[in-house]
């Protein structure tokens, strides 16, 4: 197996870097059928409400925050995870210690296959 199939959540040199918003950064790891995004949110920072056609799952690895999904706010902490169907408006606001989130998209988002900025969403 190639070493390119093994990664570390805390190695900021790996993946495709993307600045989603002020204080919201991600590193993207695209596969053939799924895409993983490691999102770091600074304390009390938020991304915009957006949507995209891909299904998305999220796992709160560290910290806390508020997941806004379909107009409803859900407080989340480390260990919580959620599913977001395609085209459902959603966003996130980091808690006082910030957040580290693992997002999984299926199918992969084409706009995230290269470095850039913004959510690249259908409804921004």
N, C-alpha and C positions, 0 to 999 in steps of 0.2 A: 504493500500500500504506500501511496505517496504521502509525504509529510504534509502536503497541502490539505489533507483531509482531517488534520488534527489542529485544534485551535485552543486558545485560552481566553476566558472572559475578561481577564485583567490586563492582557497584552494589547495596549492601545496602538501598536504598530501593525496589527493584523486587521484584515477586512477592508472594506471600502468605506472611507469616512464620509459622513454626511452631517451637516449642521441643519437640524430641522427647524430650530427657533433659537432665540437668545437663551442660553443655558440648557438647551436640549440638543444633545449630540448622539449620533449612532454610528455603529460599525456594522456593515452589511456583509453577510456570507451567503451568496446565492448558490443554490443547487439546481438540479434538473427539474424537480417537481415541487420543492419547497425553498423558502428563503428564511434565514435567521437574521434578526436584527438585535444587537445589544445596545440598548438605549440607556444613556446616563442623563438624569435630570437633576440640575442643581436645586438646592433648597428653595422651595416656594416658587419655582419657575413653572411655566405651563406652555404646552403646545396648542396650536389652534384646533378648533373643531373641524374635522375633515372626514371624508369618506373615500373609499376605493372599492372596486369590484371584487377584490380578493378577500377570501376568508382570512381572519387573523385570530391567533391565540396569543395571549400574553401571560407571563409568569413574573410576579414580583419577587426578585431575588434578594434585594436589600432595600431598606428604607420603608417609606410609606407614601401615600398620596391619595388622590381622588381620581377615579376613572369615571369619565363622563361618557355615557353610551346611550344613544337613543333618547337624549334629553334628561336622563336620570343620573344623579351623582352617586357613586359607590365608593365608600372608603375602603382602601385596600392596604394590606401590610405584607411583610415578607412571608412567603409561602402561599399567598393567594394567587389564583390564576383564573382567567376568563376567556370566553370565546366571543368573537364579534363576527356576525355574518357579513358577507359582502354588501357594500353600499349603505351600511348603517353609520350615521354620523357619530363620531367619537373623538375623544381627546384625553389628556391627562394633565393633572396639576401635582407637582411634587410636594411632599410634606416638608417639615422643618429640617430634616436631615437629608433631603433629596431622595433619589430612587435609582435603582438599577433594575431594569426590566429586560426580559428576554421575550421578543416578539417573534412569532412564526407565521409566515404568509404562505398561502397556497391558492393558486399557483404563484410563483415568484412575480414580483413587481418589476416590470421592465425598466421603469424610470429609476430604480434603485440599483441597477447593475453598473452604475458609474458614480464617481464622486460628484457631489453637488451640494445644493442647499434646498431647504423647503420640503414640504410634505409630498409634492408632486401629485396632489389628490384631484379627484374628479369634482369635489365640492369644497373649495377652500374659502 
